[in-house]
Amino acid sequence: MLSKGRRCRPFSMEKKAAYAGGCNTWGKAADDSNYGEDIMAQHATVPVQKGHTYTIEITRLGSSGEGIGRVDGFTAFVPFALPEETVEGEITVVKKQYATAVLKKIVKPSKERVKPPCPVYDRCGGCQLQHLSYPAQLVMKRQQVADALVRIGHLESVPVLPTLGADDPWHYRNKMQFPVAAGARRSLAIGCFAAATHRVINVDECFIQKEGNNRLIPILRQWMKTYKIPAYDEDQETGIVRHLMGRVGVHTGEVMVCLVTACDMVPHLKDLTRMLRESIPNLTGFVQNVNKRHTNVILGAKTKVIYGKPTIRDSIGTLTFNISAQSFFQVNSEQAQRLYEKALEFADLKGQETVVDVYCGTGTITLFLAQRAKQVYGIEIVAPAIKDAVKNAGDNRIANAEFLLGDAAYKLPELLGSGIRPDVIIVDPPRAGCEEKVLTAIARVKPKRIVYVSCNPATLARDLAYMAAKGYKTEKVQPVDMFPMTHHVETVALLSKLNTEHHLDIEIGEDELSEIDFSKDATYGEIKKYVLDKYGLKVSSLYIAQIKRKHGLIERENYNFSKKENQRVPNCPEEKEKAIEDALEHFGMI
């Protein structure tokens, strides 16, 4: 249940020692001044033993919402524990520099501890903070951003404003992506993956999903049982139904259902259509997506309409957008409007400015800004997104928006060469942050202001530090809680261009940045060495390619799929998958 439409991936406690919440360069682990004493200290002997229970004083929350405490000065990570709590934890993993523990007993509870309403919260990997009061969640998320700015960006004096919270922190997700699997004793499981596994936890209602999405679960379950439609088995590569996707237009009430199947021909689809139409009055469209690949990627390339239309409509402010099964659209419509309004406020448009939106996607922020600007340009490297952006502009009758397909590192200089000099640049990159070449191109264009929208405080802090060296001061940072009950936080930062004489006084200079490796991706050899040195595991290029593809990093086709129709490709073991993911995070690739 993550941001940006990605499937939920439970946090892994094994990652914390080297990563500690983020990366400060394109290729190096964070310089964690706050956690350094805890995590990086070397011990001659480890004071804890696996299987033993210890009393642990929890001092803070980690970047994935887990409690961090000490046992005789030795760092221990305890999921579901809170700061200022004393707990008893059973050690499950012991490393040289840290241990992980299962919470067995709360000796002294935090005053902010609350009872989670979800009956499967302790097993599901979708939420991490239901046991923390919502006001305390907002405080924690502000602190998460502030800590990243200091530890990773070395930006000591940047004002971090109080987190903009949701009016209702429950039932906010307009998009649902639930895996479907055969449960124990031939039962049917539809829900979320258990933490750190591919085991599906069956749910009747998800407390952060819109009601329109929750209503789809019993319908699909009844259809599969009545007509004996088998769930997909990813190990055996048998069965039919892989995922249930639902999308709800919060402001229009329209509902879309997308059934992801492992084959083209699915029996009794007409019966499912009838059941959906009878139970969902606002059903706008029912589509089937076909994904035959042995992969963790949810959607396949082929989508066909079974009933109604291939899109639904939703709005942000006065703008209306068409949303397909594949479209990116913020999963929290109400908070998305607050986020975009804050970006508009930071842009400080008077009506005569030229604005460029880098990583514009389907043009949501671009069109939002176009209402106050003279001219806006959206740049995006993904062709289908540009097509959707152009259509969205036409549907909303916005004539002062132009969309450019290509790499921003080259499109920005082209704009400058054609006589177009932007006053404001907006960036909203993926979790990996901006590429260094894009930041360099932005700095050369010299806009008066930069508005940076981020879903990852770690890469935000890294990029703000880089722009500081290029003469841009971070004026203020506004966290926005787009994902209540999870550890994720969205952030809007305002940067302004300094005068030359001020540029010489910034804290981070070119001498420091010269020591940073700005390469975008680590080589396969570097990843293999990292995993071998840290975990003592040998991993193949095939396994690395599988995990990169899982996280949306494009790989050559022959790494994952045989040319032979029925040849089985070995899956990366869970232990090696975690180690490779740790390496990808270490090198700033995810």
JOGI-V771763 format. One record per residue. N is the residue number from 1. PHI is phi as a letter, one per 30 degrees, with the letter a starting at -180 (NA if undefined). NEAR is the number of other C-alpha atoms within 10 Angstrom. Layout:
n->N phi->PHI near->NEAR
n->N phi->PHI near->NEAR
This chain:
n->1 phi->NA near->23
n->2 phi->c near->17
n->3 phi->d near->21
n->4 phi->i near->13
n->5 phi->i near->16
n->6 phi->d near->14
n->7 phi->d near->21
n->8 phi->d near->17
n->9 phi->b near->18
n->10 phi->d near->21
n->11 phi->d near->20
n->12 phi->c near->14
n->13 phi->d near->21
n->14 phi->d near->19
n->15 phi->d near->17
n->16 phi->d near->20
n->17 phi->d near->22
n->18 phi->d near->22
n->19 phi->c near->23
n->20 phi->h near->22
n->21 phi->j near->24
n->22 phi->l near->28
n->23 phi->b near->31
n->24 phi->c near->29
n->25 phi->b near->29
n->26 phi->d near->25
n->27 phi->k near->21
n->28 phi->b near->18
n->29 phi->d near->21
n->30 phi->d near->23
n->31 phi->d near->20
n->32 phi->c near->23
n->33 phi->d near->13
n->34 phi->d near->13
n->35 phi->c near->17
n->36 phi->e near->14
n->37 phi->d near->13
n->38 phi->d near->20
n->39 phi->c near->22
n->40 phi->c near->16
n->41 phi->d near->15
n->42 phi->c near->13
n->43 phi->c near->12
n->44 phi->d near->7
n->45 phi->b near->7
n->46 phi->d near->16
n->47 phi->d near->12
n->48 phi->b near->21
n->49 phi->b near->14
n->50 phi->d near->14
n->51 phi->j near->14
n->52 phi->c near->11
n->53 phi->c near->19
n->54 phi->b near->18
n->55 phi->d near->18
n->56 phi->b near->28
n->57 phi->c near->23
n->58 phi->d near->24
n->59 phi->c near->16
n->60 phi->a near->17
n->61 phi->c near->23
n->62 phi->d near->22
n->63 phi->d near->23
n->64 phi->c near->19
n->65 phi->i near->25
n->66 phi->d near->22
n->67 phi->d near->25
n->68 phi->c near->24
n->69 phi->b near->28
n->70 phi->b near->18
n->71 phi->b near->17
n->72 phi->h near->13
n->73 phi->i near->13
n->74 phi->c near->21
n->75 phi->d near->24
n->76 phi->b near->27
n->77 phi->c near->28
n->78 phi->b near->28
n->79 phi->e near->23
n->80 phi->i near->18
n->81 phi->c near->33
n->82 phi->b near->29
n->83 phi->e near->19
n->84 phi->i near->17
n->85 phi->c near->21
n->86 phi->c near->20
n->87 phi->b near->23
n->88 phi->c near->21
n->89 phi->b near->24
n->90 phi->c near->22
n->91 phi->d near->21
n->92 phi->c near->14
n->93 phi->b near->18
n->94 phi->b near->18
n->95 phi->c near->13
n->96 phi->d near->15
n->97 phi->c near->17
n->98 phi->a near->25
n->99 phi->b near->27
n->100 phi->c near->22
n->101 phi->b near->24
n->102 phi->c near->18
n->103 phi->d near->19
n->104 phi->c near->14
n->105 phi->a near->15
n->106 phi->c near->16
n->107 phi->d near->13
n->108 phi->b near->12
n->109 phi->d near->16
n->110 phi->d near->16
n->111 phi->d near->13
n->112 phi->c near->15
n->113 phi->d near->19
n->114 phi->b near->14
n->115 phi->d near->9
n->116 phi->d near->15
n->117 phi->d near->10
n->118 phi->d near->15
n->119 phi->d near->13
n->120 phi->c near->17
n->121 phi->e near->19
n->122 phi->d near->16
n->123 phi->c near->14
n->124 phi->d near->23
n->125 phi->c near->22
n->126 phi->d near->23
n->127 phi->c near->25
n->128 phi->b near->23
n->129 phi->b near->25
n->130 phi->d near->21
n->131 phi->d near->20
n->132 phi->c near->22
n->133 phi->e near->16
n->134 phi->d near->20
n->135 phi->e near->11
n->136 phi->d near->14
n->137 phi->e near->23
n->138 phi->d near->22
n->139 phi->d near->13
n->140 phi->d near->21
n->141 phi->d near->26
n->142 phi->d near->23
n->143 phi->d near->17
n->144 phi->e near->21
n->145 phi->d near->25
n->146 phi->d near->22
n->147 phi->d near->22
n->148 phi->d near->27
n->149 phi->d near->26
n->150 phi->d near->18
n->151 phi->d near->24
n->152 phi->c near->27
n->153 phi->c near->26
n->154 phi->h near->20
n->155 phi->c near->23
n->156 phi->d near->12
n->157 phi->c near->12
n->158 phi->d near->16
n->159 phi->d near->14
n->160 phi->c near->18
n->161 phi->d near->14
n->162 phi->e near->15
n->163 phi->d near->23
n->164 phi->d near->19
n->165 phi->d near->20
n->166 phi->d near->19
n->167 phi->d near->8
n->168 phi->b near->10
n->169 phi->d near->16
n->170 phi->c near->15
n->171 phi->h near->18
n->172 phi->c near->22
n->173 phi->d near->28
n->174 phi->d near->24
n->175 phi->b near->23
n->176 phi->b near->27
n->177 phi->b near->23
n->178 phi->c near->25
n->179 phi->d near->25
n->180 phi->b near->28
n->181 phi->a near->27
n->182 phi->d near->17
n->183 phi->d near->15
n->184 phi->d near->8
n->185 phi->h near->6
n->186 phi->i near->9
n->187 phi->d near->10
n->188 phi->c near->20
n->189 phi->c near->21
n->190 phi->b near->25
n->191 phi->l near->25
n->192 phi->b near->27
n->193 phi->d near->23
n->194 phi->d near->20
n->195 phi->e near->21
n->196 phi->i near->15
n->197 phi->b near->12
n->198 phi->c near->16
n->199 phi->d near->18
n->200 phi->d near->23
n->201 phi->d near->23
n->202 phi->d near->21
n->203 phi->b near->19
n->204 phi->c near->16
n->205 phi->a near->20
n->206 phi->c near->22
n->207 phi->d near->21
n->208 phi->c near->22
n->209 phi->c near->21
n->210 phi->d near->23
n->211 phi->e near->16
n->212 phi->e near->24
n->213 phi->d near->24
n->214 phi->d near->19
n->215 phi->d near->16
n->216 phi->d near->22
n->217 phi->d near->20
n->218 phi->d near->14
n->219 phi->d near->15
n->220 phi->d near->20
n->221 phi->d near->16
n->222 phi->d near->14
n->223 phi->d near->18
n->224 phi->d near->17
n->225 phi->d near->12
n->226 phi->d near->9
n->227 phi->c near->12
n->228 phi->h near->11
n->229 phi->c near->17
n->230 phi->d near->18
n->231 phi->d near->23
n->232 phi->d near->21
n->233 phi->c near->16
n->234 phi->d near->17
n->235 phi->d near->9
n->236 phi->d near->9
n->237 phi->h near->13
n->238 phi->b near->13
n->239 phi->j near->17
n->240 phi->b near->24
n->241 phi->d near->24
n->242 phi->c near->27
n->243 phi->b near->25
n->244 phi->c near->23
n->245 phi->c near->24
n->246 phi->b near->25
n->247 phi->b near->26
n->248 phi->b near->29
n->249 phi->d near->23
n->250 phi->d near->20
n->251 phi->c near->14
n->252 phi->c near->13
n->253 phi->i near->15
n->254 phi->d near->20
n->255 phi->b near->24
n->256 phi->c near->30
n->257 phi->c near->26
n->258 phi->b near->26
n->259 phi->c near->22
n->260 phi->c near->27
n->261 phi->b near->24
n->262 phi->c near->24
n->263 phi->b near->16
n->264 phi->d near->15
n->265 phi->c near->10
n->266 phi->b near->13
n->267 phi->d near->12
n->268 phi->i near->14
n->269 phi->d near->14
n->270 phi->d near->12
n->271 phi->d near->12
n->272 phi->d near->18
n->273 phi->e near->18
n->274 phi->d near->13
n->275 phi->d near->15
n->276 phi->d near->20
n->277 phi->d near->16
n->278 phi->d near->10
n->279 phi->c near->12
n->280 phi->c near->17
n->281 phi->d near->11
n->282 phi->c near->16
n->283 phi->d near->22
n->284 phi->c near->21
n->285 phi->a near->22
n->286 phi->b near->24
n->287 phi->b near->23
n->288 phi->c near->23
n->289 phi->c near->25
n->290 phi->c near->23
n->291 phi->b near->23
n->292 phi->c near->18
n->293 phi->d near->16
n->294 phi->d near->17
n->295 phi->a near->17
n->296 phi->d near->14
n->297 phi->d near->14
n->298 phi->d near->21
n->299 phi->c near->22
n->300 phi->c near->16
n->301 phi->d near->9
n->302 phi->c near->12
n->303 phi->b near->19
n->304 phi->b near->13
n->305 phi->d near->14
n->306 phi->c near->17
n->307 phi->a near->18
n->308 phi->i near->13
n->309 phi->c near->14
n->310 phi->d near->21
n->311 phi->b near->23
n->312 phi->c near->22
n->313 phi->c near->20
n->314 phi->b near->21
n->315 phi->b near->17
n->316 phi->b near->21
n->317 phi->i near->15
n->318 phi->c near->8
n->319 phi->c near->17
n->320 phi->c near->17
n->321 phi->b near->23
n->322 phi->c near->19
n->323 phi->b near->21
n->324 phi->c near->19
n->325 phi->d near->22
n->326 phi->d near->16
n->327 phi->d near->15
n->328 phi->d near->15
n->329 phi->b near->22
n->330 phi->e near->19
n->331 phi->d near->23
n->332 phi->c near->22
n->333 phi->d near->22
n->334 phi->d near->21
n->335 phi->d near->22
n->336 phi->d near->21
n->337 phi->d near->17
n->338 phi->d near->19
n->339 phi->d near->23
n->340 phi->d near->20
n->341 phi->d near->17
n->342 phi->d near->21
n->343 phi->d near->24
n->344 phi->d near->19
n->345 phi->d near->13
n->346 phi->d near->22
n->347 phi->d near->24
n->348 phi->h near->14
n->349 phi->d near->19
n->350 phi->c near->9
n->351 phi->j near->12
n->352 phi->c near->11
n->353 phi->d near->19
n->354 phi->c near->20
n->355 phi->b near->28
n->356 phi->c near->29
n->357 phi->c near->26
n->358 phi->d near->27
n->359 phi->h near->23
n->360 phi->d near->26
n->361 phi->h near->27
n->362 phi->d near->29
n->363 phi->i near->29
n->364 phi->d near->23
n->365 phi->d near->24
n->366 phi->e near->27
n->367 phi->d near->26
n->368 phi->d near->20
n->369 phi->d near->25
n->370 phi->d near->24
n->371 phi->d near->18
n->372 phi->c near->17
n->373 phi->c near->21
n->374 phi->d near->16
n->375 phi->a near->19
n->376 phi->b near->24
n->377 phi->b near->23
n->378 phi->c near->28
n->379 phi->c near->25
n->380 phi->a near->23
n->381 phi->c near->16
n->382 phi->c near->15
n->383 phi->d near->14
n->384 phi->d near->14
n->385 phi->d near->21
n->386 phi->d near->23
n->387 phi->d near->15
n->388 phi->d near->19
n->389 phi->d near->26
n->390 phi->d near->18
n->391 phi->d near->16
n->392 phi->d near->21
n->393 phi->d near->24
n->394 phi->d near->12
n->395 phi->d near->13
n->396 phi->c near->13
n->397 phi->h near->11
n->398 phi->c near->16
n->399 phi->c near->12
n->400 phi->c near->15
n->401 phi->b near->24
n->402 phi->b near->20
n->403 phi->c near->23
n->404 phi->c near->17
n->405 phi->c near->16
n->406 phi->l near->16
n->407 phi->d near->16
n->408 phi->d near->24
n->409 phi->d near->18
n->410 phi->c near->12
n->411 phi->d near->18
n->412 phi->d near->23
n->413 phi->d near->17
n->414 phi->d near->12
n->415 phi->d near->15
n->416 phi->d near->13
n->417 phi->d near->10
n->418 phi->d near->8
n->419 phi->j near->9
n->420 phi->c near->14
n->421 phi->c near->18
n->422 phi->d near->23
n->423 phi->d near->18
n->424 phi->b near->24
n->425 phi->b near->24
n->426 phi->c near->25
n->427 phi->b near->24
n->428 phi->b near->20
n->429 phi->d near->20
n->430 phi->d near->16
n->431 phi->e near->18
n->432 phi->d near->19
n->433 phi->i near->25
n->434 phi->d near->22
n->435 phi->d near->16
n->436 phi->e near->18
n->437 phi->d near->16
n->438 phi->d near->18
n->439 phi->d near->19
n->440 phi->d near->14
n->441 phi->d near->16
n->442 phi->d near->23
n->443 phi->d near->18
n->444 phi->d near->13
n->445 phi->d near->18
n->446 phi->i near->19
n->447 phi->d near->20
n->448 phi->d near->15
n->449 phi->b near->23
n->450 phi->b near->29
n->451 phi->c near->24
n->452 phi->c near->25
n->453 phi->c near->26
n->454 phi->b near->24
n->455 phi->c near->23
n->456 phi->b near->21
n->457 phi->e near->29
n->458 phi->d near->29
n->459 phi->d near->28
n->460 phi->d near->30
n->461 phi->d near->29
n->462 phi->e near->25
n->463 phi->d near->22
n->464 phi->d near->24
n->465 phi->d near->26
n->466 phi->d near->23
n->467 phi->d near->23
n->468 phi->d near->23
n->469 phi->d near->21
n->470 phi->c near->23
n->471 phi->j near->23
n->472 phi->c near->26
n->473 phi->c near->23
n->474 phi->d near->23
n->475 phi->d near->14
n->476 phi->a near->16
n->477 phi->b near->25
n->478 phi->c near->23
n->479 phi->d near->29
n->480 phi->b near->27
n->481 phi->d near->27
n->482 phi->d near->28
n->483 phi->b near->24
n->484 phi->e near->26
n->485 phi->i near->24
n->486 phi->c near->22
n->487 phi->d near->22
n->488 phi->d near->22
n->489 phi->b near->23
n->490 phi->c near->23
n->491 phi->b near->27
n->492 phi->c near->22
n->493 phi->b near->25
n->494 phi->c near->22
n->495 phi->c near->25
n->496 phi->b near->20
n->497 phi->d near->20
n->498 phi->c near->17
n->499 phi->d near->10
n->500 phi->e near->9
n->501 phi->d near->9
n->502 phi->d near->12
n->503 phi->e near->17
n->504 phi->d near->14
n->505 phi->c near->11
n->506 phi->d near->17
n->507 phi->d near->13
n->508 phi->c near->18
n->509 phi->c near->17
n->510 phi->d near->11
n->511 phi->d near->9
n->512 phi->d near->10
n->513 phi->d near->14
n->514 phi->d near->9
n->515 phi->d near->9
n->516 phi->c near->13
n->517 phi->d near->12
n->518 phi->c near->16
n->519 phi->d near->15
n->520 phi->d near->17
n->521 phi->b near->16
n->522 phi->d near->17
n->523 phi->d near->11
n->524 phi->d near->15
n->525 phi->d near->10
n->526 phi->d near->13
n->527 phi->d near->24
n->528 phi->d near->20
n->529 phi->d near->17
n->530 phi->e near->21
n->531 phi->d near->20
n->532 phi->d near->14
n->533 phi->d near->11
n->534 phi->d near->12
n->535 phi->c near->14
n->536 phi->i near->11
n->537 phi->c near->16
n->538 phi->c near->12
n->539 phi->b near->20
n->540 phi->c near->14
n->541 phi->d near->13
n->542 phi->d near->18
n->543 phi->d near->19
n->544 phi->d near->25
n->545 phi->d near->21
n->546 phi->d near->23
n->547 phi->d near->22
n->548 phi->d near->18
n->549 phi->d near->18
n->550 phi->e near->16
n->551 phi->c near->17
n->552 phi->i near->11
n->553 phi->c near->13
n->554 phi->d near->11
n->555 phi->b near->14
n->556 phi->d near->9
n->557 phi->e near->10
n->558 phi->d near->10
n->559 phi->d near->15
n->560 phi->c near->21
n->561 phi->b near->17
n->562 phi->d near->12
n->563 phi->d near->9
n->564 phi->d near->7
n->565 phi->d near->7
n->566 phi->c near->7
n->567 phi->d near->9
n->568 phi->d near->12
n->569 phi->c near->12
n->570 phi->d near->12
n->571 phi->d near->16
n->572 phi->d near->18
n->573 phi->d near->10
n->574 phi->e near->12
n->575 phi->d near->11
n->576 phi->d near->19
n->577 phi->e near->17
n->578 phi->d near->20
n->579 phi->d near->25
n->580 phi->d near->26
n->581 phi->d near->22
n->582 phi->d near->24
n->583 phi->d near->27
n->584 phi->d near->21
n->585 phi->d near->21
n->586 phi->e near->26
n->587 phi->d near->26
n->588 phi->i near->28
n->589 phi->c near->20
n->590 phi->b near->21
